[in-house]
Amino acid sequence: ELEEEILTWQGTSTGLRQYGGVQFNAYGKEIGHLHSNGLLDVLYSKRIKAALMKQGRIEPHHIFTDSGWISFYIKKQEDKNYAKELLEMAYWRLRSKD
């Protein structure tokens, strides 16, 4: 469902990750990935990450806590909607750099 939606955006692709799960790419660069346990990791700048952290819905990346990566668990339908928003923000951030 999430993967199908992302693939409708211009310049996107998906692939399998080395450690399992699905990677989401925009214009050849990774914007995030979804682990098989429902954990979504998305890459932002540290500034955007800090702003999102203040909203209280995301967590620092489960491994790279001092980076721009964030983690978000998808547990129910409304979480899928927010996961799409998170990936969409990363997509537009990357696209605006081109």
Order of alpha helices (4+ residues) and beta strands (2+ residues): alpha-beta-beta-beta-beta-alpha-beta-beta-alpha
